[in-house]
């Protein structure tokens, strides 16, 4: 069993990396889920790490 360290603020679902952060306190009343997450559309940790840097 190999272990892979995911880039910061990411998780893997069905082999695809997702970026996730908590909903800021100021926006909690506008967003129902406590977290905002979106797909980085990649299965590669090397691609996922720099890709999320440009989106937040």
C-alpha positions in Angstrom: 0.0 0.0 0.0 1.6 3.3 -1.1 0.9 6.5 0.7 0.7 9.8 -1.1 0.8 13.1 0.7 -1.9 15.4 -0.8 -1.1 19.1 -1.5 -2.4 21.6 1.1 -6.2 22.0 1.4 -6.9 19.2 -1.1 -8.6 15.8 -0.8 -9.1 13.0 -3.2 -12.5 11.7 -4.3 -12.8 8.9 -6.8 -9.1 9.5 -7.7 -9.6 13.2 -8.5 -8.2 16.0 -6.5 -10.5 18.7 -4.9 -9.6 22.0 -3.3 -11.4 22.7 0.0 -11.6 25.5 2.5 -13.9 26.5 5.3 -16.6 29.0 4.5 -15.4 32.4 6.0 -17.5 33.5 9.0 -18.7 36.6 7.0 -20.3 34.3 4.4 -21.7 31.5 6.5 -25.2 32.9 6.4 -25.0 32.9 2.5 -23.6 29.4 2.1 -25.2 26.4 3.6 -22.2 24.0 3.7 -19.5 24.7 6.2 -16.9 24.1 3.4 -16.4 25.3 -0.1 -14.9 22.7 -2.4 -14.3 22.4 -6.1 -12.7 19.9 -8.5 -9.1 20.6 -9.7 -9.9 18.2 -12.5 -6.7 16.2 -12.2 -5.5 12.9 -10.8 -1.9 14.1 -10.3 -0.6 15.6 -7.1 2.1 17.4 -9.0 -0.6 19.2 -11.1 -3.0 19.8 -8.2 -0.6 21.7 -6.0 0.2 24.6 -8.3 -3.2 24.6 -9.8 -5.0 25.5 -6.6 -2.6 28.3 -5.9 -3.9 30.4 -8.8 -7.6 30.0 -7.8 -7.8 31.4 -4.3 
